[in-house]
Amino acid sequence: MGRCCDLKLQCSLFILCDVTCPSHLWAPRRTILAQAQDVGNHQVKEIRLSDWFNPSKRPDVITTTDWGAPVIWEGTFNRHVLNNYYQRQNITVGLAVFAVGRFVDEYLEPFIRSADKHFMVGYKVIFYIMVDALFQLPDIELGPLRTLKVLKIIEEDLWYDLNLLHMKNFGDYIVRYIWNEADFLFSMAVNQVFQNDFGVETLGKSVAQLHGWWYFKNTKNFPYERRLWSAACIPFGLGDFYYDSSIVGGTPQEVLTLIDKYLKGVVHDIKNRLNSTYESHLNKYFFINKPSKLLSPEYNWDPKFRLPPQITYIKVAWQSERD
């Protein structure tokens, strides 16, 4: 790992591109979780929920799940209390984004610029940018406490499924680098832009993003994978929320666990000649392994949808498609 001096990025920038990947996803190997057992990282104790979270402030929405996890809406949290706590913990938060092809040219720069302005302001942040072509990187000057690391995408035989390519590379990089660098970790889709502060109220062991569209729909209509022989199947009559795959977070260990389960699910489905989506596998994972914190649709809103009265403060919005 070495500092890159010939790119135009005006920040602390590193190139990481020595991941060794098998030629096939299902080739015999130690699982990413088994690899990670040899590596230790600092575990940050979470602040007591009642010290910062007040669900009664938002009686118009669901603020607590059946299993006791908070649903973060504007008005339910005390950021001053949270900042007092986490600033003493000296935490580092990772934000990973996957960008290939036209997504680099069209979306990466506004994503990074808006994240630099709004993501975890006042805390050490490492942006992990997974790209296929280093020369495409935009010219960006980041603020203090920000570091940008470029992760070269490997394993070209998975280009037929970009989500699979993304998660396979992401898991390998977590094991090799991120595990020892970040206390909390988010993975986000690149075609989004931060509009307001995305702060420490979002930190948790396992963080799921509620889908902006499906949150306001009947559970029975959720587009879960329903084929019983798929690893992603949630049978009719079951399910609680529908989660958006564009944002997922938690500790590096928990994100690794999700990736491991997803990859195993893909192997299972391939053997059964199925091709379930990443979002279907994600929803099955969170159905079985309940997230410890849920982010409201305020944290991931598509401006094409009519804005409901429950949403008054959009944190992250989808970028419009360009011609």
N, C-alpha and C positions, 0 to 999 in steps of 0.2 A: 504494500500500500504506500503510495507516494503522492506528494503534492503535485498537482498539474499546473504548469506555468504557461502553457501555450494556448489555453482556451481563454475566451473573453470573459468568463464569469468572474466578477469582482467580489470574491468572498473566499472563505476558507473552503476549498474544494479538493476532493480526493477522488481518484479513480480506483474502483475495485472491480477487477475483471478476471480473477483467477479461480472462479468456481468450476469444479469438475463435476459434470453431470453425466449420468448414464445415457446410453443411446435410446433406451426405452424406459418409460415411466415405471413399468412393472418388472424391470430387471431385478434379480435378487440383490438386496443391499440392506444395510442397517436403516431403520426408519429415522426420519429427521428427529423424532423425539429421543430415540436411543442415542443418536449423535450428541444431542444437546445435554444429556445427562452428565457428560464430562465437563460441562461448562457451568459456572455459577454466576449469577447476577444479583445485584442488590435488590432485595424485596422491600418495597415501600409499604408501610402499614397505612391502611386507609383511615381517614378521619371518621368519627362516629356520625352516622347518618343524621341523627336528630340535632346535631350541632349546626348543620348548614342547610338542611332540606325541610321545607314547609309545604307539604302537599295541599293544605287547606287554602293556600293563596290562589289556586286555580281550580275551583269547583266545576268549571265548564269542560274539563278534560280528564282523561284517565291519568292519574299521577303516581299510582302505585299498582304493581301487578299482583296477581293472586299469590305469587311466591315471594312477595315483599320487596321486589326490586323497584327503585325509583325510576320514574319516567321524567326526564328533564325538560321542563318547559320554562320559558322566560317568566320570572316572578316566583318560581319555586325554590330558588337557591340563593344563598348569601355568599357572593363571590369574595367579599372582604374577609369573612371567616376562612374560606377556602384558601385564599392567597396567604393569609397569615400562617396557615398550617404548611402548605406545600413549599413556600419559600424557605422555610426552615429545613425542609427535607433535601434541598439541593438536587432536585430531580432533573432528569433529561428526558425529553419526549421526542420520539421518532415519528416522522410522517413520511410514509412511503407512497410513491405514485408510479404507475406503469404507463409508459407512453411510447408508442411505436408509429412509424409511418406518418400520416397526415396529422395524427393527434399531437405530435411534437410541434409541428409548425403552427397548428391552429389553436391549441389549448394550453400547452405547457407554460408559456411565459405568463399569461394572466393568472394561471393557477398559482405559480410560485410567488408572483408579486403580491397577490391578495393574501396568500398564506403568510408571507413575511410580515404583512401589516396586521393580520387578525388572529393568527393561530398561536395560542399559548404566549401571549404578549408578556414579556418580563421573565420568561423561563428559557433555559437552554433547549434549543431545538436542533435536531439533525434532520435535514431533508434527504431522503433516499430516493434518488431519481433512477428508475429502471428504464433504460433506453436500448435500442438496437444499433443506433448510429451516434457516436459521440460528437461528430462534427455538426450535428443539428442543434446543439444546445444554444439557447438564447443568451444574450448579453444582459446579465442581471447583477445588481449590487444589493446585497442583503444587509439587514441591520445587525446590530450587536447581538451576541449570544446565538447567532445563527451559523450553522455549518451545512454545506451542501456536499453530498457524496454521490457520485455517479456509479451506478451498478450496471455493468454490461450484461445484457440478456444472452444467455447461453441455451443450448438445446434446440436447435432449429427444426428437429423432427416433430415438434409440438406446435408448429405455426398454424396448423389447421384449427386449433382451439386456443385463442388468445388468453382466455381465463385460466386454462390449464397451464399454459406457458408462464403466465404471470405467477401463479401460486407455487409452481414448482421452483422457479427461480427465487421467489420471495422466501420460501421455506429454507432453501439452501443458504441464502445470505443472512437470514436470522441466525442460523446456527454458527456461521463462520464469523460474523461481525456484529450484527445488531444486538444479539443477546447480551453482550458485555458492554454495550454503549448506551442503551436506552432503558429507562425504568418502565415507561409506558410507550405503546406503539399503536399508530393508526395506519390503516391502508385506505386510500381513497381513489376514486375514479378521477382522471385528469380533466374531464370535460365539466368541471365545476369551478365556481369562483366564490371565495369568501366575501361576504358583505358586511358582517359584523363579528364581534369577538367570539371566538371559539376557544373557551377557556378551560380551566381546571375542573369546572363542574362536570366535564365529560369524562374525567379520568376514572378508571375502575378496573377490576380484575378481568371482566369480560363485558365488552360494550357492543350493543347492537343498535342499528339504525332503523327506526320504523319507516315503512314505505309511505311517502306522502299521499299517494293516490289511494292505496288499499287501506290505510288507517281509517278512512271514513266510510268504508264499505262493510257489508255483512261478511262475517267469517266464512260462511258456507260458500262464498264466491271466490275465496282466495285461490290464486293460480298455483297451488301446491302441485308437486309431482304426485299423481294418483295411481300410477302403474305399480301394482303390488310387488313386482319382481325387481323394481329399482331400489337401490340403496337410499335414494332421496325421498322415497314414498312417505307421505303423510296421508293415511286413509281418510275417506270421507267421514265427517263427524268429529274429526280431531283437529287440533291446532288452536292457537290463541292469538298470535299476531302474525302479520306478514312483514318480513324484514327486507330492507333494501341492501343489495350487495355493494353499493357504491361507497359505503363507509362501514368499516369494522375496526374495532380497537380492543385494547386490553393490555395486559402484561405480555412481553414477548413469549413467555411460556404458553399462555392461553392462546395467543394467535397461532403459535406453532401447533398446538393441539388441534385447532380448527383445520389448519392446512393438512395435517396428517390424516384426519378423518375424511376430509374432502378427497384427497388423493386415493385413499383406500376405496371410497365410494365410487370414484371414477373407474378404478380397476374392476370393481364388482360389476358395474354397468357395462363396461366394454365386453367382459366375458359373457354377458347376457344380451349382447348386441343392442344396447340402449345408449342413448346420448342425452342424459338429463343435464339441465343447465347448472352453472355454478350457483346461481341464486336459489335453485331448488335444493341443492345440497346444503347451502348455508341455512335455509329455513329448517331443514330436517335437523341439522346440528343444533340450532338454538331451540328447537322443539324438545330435543332430548336433554341438552345441556343448557339450562336456562341462563340467560345473561344476567350479570349482576347489576347492570345499568342499561337503560334504554334511552335513546335520544329521540325526542319528538320530531315531527316533520319539519319543525323550524330549522333543523340542522341539515336538511336536505330537501329543498323545495324546487319543483319544476315550474318556472314562471308561466308555462303554457296552461297550467291549471288555474281555474278560478280560485282566488284566495278566500278560504273560509274565514269566518269571524274569529275562530280559535287561534289563528296564526296572525300575529301582529309584528313579529320581529324575526325576520329571516336571517339565519346565520350563514348558510351556504345555499347557493342557487345553481341550478344547471345552466351551463352556457348554451346559448342558442346555436343551432346548427348553422354552419356557414355554407354558402354555395360554392 
